[in-house]
Amino acid sequence: MPVVTRRDHWNAVYRTKGEDAVSWFEALPAISLRLLEDAGLTAETCVVDVGGGGSRLVDALLARGLDCLAVLDVSGEALHHARARVGTHAQVVTWIEADVTAGWSLKPMDIWHDRAVFHFLVAPEDRERYRAHLRETLKPRGSVIIATFALDGPDTCSGLPVVRYSADTLASELGDDFQLADSQPWRHVTPWGTSQSFQYSRFRRRS
């Protein structure tokens, strides 16, 4: 039986489901924008959105005039939909089709944003490769915003297992290079009205 890779899995999801037919859909990523503002977001800030192919965060940042943006996603299908959605603004964005744990590179960025990618990394070696890319990509004193399922959140998503986190356990995973600056619980309401418990955490990289 052939092995289904992460790319296969997520391409199938985005190929067969509409934008608002997935549990993680947000018409406006309000809490992400608030935490980005708390991290010092300006029109000159460089932001990478990890796993952002299905998110409207890039739309909101383009509307604010940012022109140093990158979106990374393992799913080419998700990135295709995002490019089509933002239209002519797509040329402003660096689009990276890659597994976050695999080989890819990007110039140094001010803010690393990840809504619901890290909690899918159940293997310790995948989390280590994620941290290596984070250290390579984020500027000194840069900010990291990561949203995961909270300790009382779901233990699977889209048929895949996840690791649930508190702010403290996530801080322990990232290590001493990163100082916890803020953490907020968040109840995400899916398009069909169910509630999911998330934990949003903002870190500052130590100089």
Secondary structure, DSSP 8 states (H G I E B T S, - for coil): -----HHHHHHHHHHHS-GGGSTT--SS-HHHHHHHHHTT--TT--EEEETGGG-SHHHHHHHTT---EEEEES-HHHHHHHHHHHGGGGGGEEEEES-TTSS-----EEEEEEESSGGG--SHHHHHHHHHHHHHHEEEEEEEEEEEE-TTS-SEETTEE-----HHHHHHHH-TTEEEEEEEEEEEE-TTS-EEEEEEEEEEE--
